[in-house]
Amino acid sequence: MSRRNSLALFLLFCPGIALAAGPGPCLTADEAARMTNKDVCVSAHVYDVVELPDGTRYLDVCPPDTPDDKCRFTLVSLWEDHGDVGELTRYRDMDVHVRGIVQSMHGRAGVLVSHARQFYGGPPKFRPNKRLVKGFAGDQSKTAIRDPNLRSQGGGRAFMNSNDREILPKK
């Protein structure tokens, strides 16, 4: 067996070694602002932490001399994630690396910080789609999705309904 074939077989049976390069480097806030709907690592300096009356917290990553309308990126943490994210004031005047999905937020781009592990390269908190899990609990035996194709007798499947009879023309 040639050396090239043995290398190909080795990489075929050990794919973890071929993919061990890891994720790319963190992007700056300006670069991340152009990566909407992408899961990226953002490297930024937190100048201030601002908390609104409703509990929403913003990590201000724009320099103080930048006007608010010129700031194109932000990090946001919602009140319902307060327990999972923890105290954010400890990140004031620090350089941080945050992983998350860049979203469009009121005219600027931003990352929703929903869990503290995002500061260490981990994924955001999983949020199930509320429309899909309506009326579903884990201890039930029924499916989470109301699909007419999963019902017995196919109730509601008009294209396969046995009650629909087409009258054929006589020859």
N, C-alpha and C positions, 0 to 999 in steps of 0.2 A: 504494500500500500504506500502510495506516495505521501510525502510530508504534507502537501496541500490537502489531500483527502483526510488525513488524520486530524488536521487542524479543524477542518469543516465539521467532522464528526464530533470533535470535542466541544466546539461551540454550539452544535445542535443539541447535545445532551446536557450542557451546562449553560443555559441561557442567562442565568443570574450573573455570571462573570462578565458576559458581553454587555449587560445593561447596568453594570455597577458604577457607571460614570456619575450618576446622581443628577439632581436638578441643576439648572443653570444658575448663574450668579444673580444676586438681587438687583432689581432695577431701581433707579432713582424715581422720585415722585413724578417728575415731568415725563419720564419714559413710561411709567405705569399708567399715567393719565390717558395715553393713547392705546392702551391694551384692554379696552372694554370687553367684558364677559370672558376674560382669561384668568386662569388661576396662576398668580405670580407671587414672587417674593419682592417686597418693597423695602428699600433701605431709605430711612428718613431720619431727620433730627426733629424731635418733639420740642417745640418752643413753649407751648402752653397747653394745659388741659382745661377745657371749658365745659361746665355742666349746666344744662338748661333746667328750668323749673320742673319739667316732666321727667327728669332723670337721664335724658340722653346726654352722652358725653362725647365731646369732639377732641381729638388730639390734633392740635394745630401744627402742621408741618411746614408752614410758610413763614419766612423770616418776618419779623415785626415791621420792617420797612416796606413790605409788599402790601398794597391795598387789597381789601377783601375781594373785590371784583376781579383782580388779576390772579388770585390763588385758584389753581385748577385741580387740586387734589386734597383729600381729607381722609382721616381715619375716624370712624364712627362706632360707638358702642351704645346699644339700646338698654333701657332700664331693665327689661326682663332678662338680660344677660349679665347683670351686675354680679350675681353670685359666681358665675363661671369665669368671668373676666378678672374680677378682683379690683383692687384699688389702682387706678391709672395715674394718679398724681406722682407715683414713684418714677414714672417715665419722663417727667418734665426735665428739660435740659439734657436729654440723653439721646444717643443714636440708637434706633431700634430697627429690627428686621421683622417684618410682619408678612405672613403668608395669607392670602385670601383671593377672592374673586373680585376683580375690579368692576364696579357698577356705576351707572350714571346716577348722580344724586343732585337734583335741583341745579342743573347747569354746570356741575363739575363732576369729576370722577372721584371715587373713593372706595375704600375697603371697609366692610362691616366686620368689626372685631367682636366675635361672639364667644370666644373661648381663649383662656390664657395660653393654651398650647400654640396659638398662632404666632406668638412672639418667639417660639422655639422651632418654627418650621412645620408645625402640625396643622391639620386641617381645621376649618371652621366647624361649629356645632351643626349637627345634622338637623334639619327642619323638614318634617314630612309635609307633603302637599296636602293642605287641609281639604281641598275639594275631593281628593281621592279617598281619604280615610273617614269621611263623614259617616257617622253611625257605626263605626267599627271599633271593636276592642280586641285585645290580644287573646282573651279567653273564649272568644266566640269561634264557632266552627265555620261560619260563613265567610265568604271572601270579602276583601276590603273594597272591591270594585263591583259596581252593579253592571254587569255585562249581560245583555240579553242572550248571548250565545252560551252562557254558562247555566241558564235556567233550564229546568226540565221541560220537555216538549217545545223548547225554543220559543216561548211566548214572546211575541213582539218581533220575531224575525219574518218580516213580510216576504222576503225573497225566497224563503223555504217553508212557508206556511202551507200545510196540507189542505187547509180549508179553501184556499184560492184555487179555483178550477178555471182553466182556460177552455173556452168552447172552440173546438176545432171546426173548420168549415168542412162540410161533406163534399165528397168528390162526385 
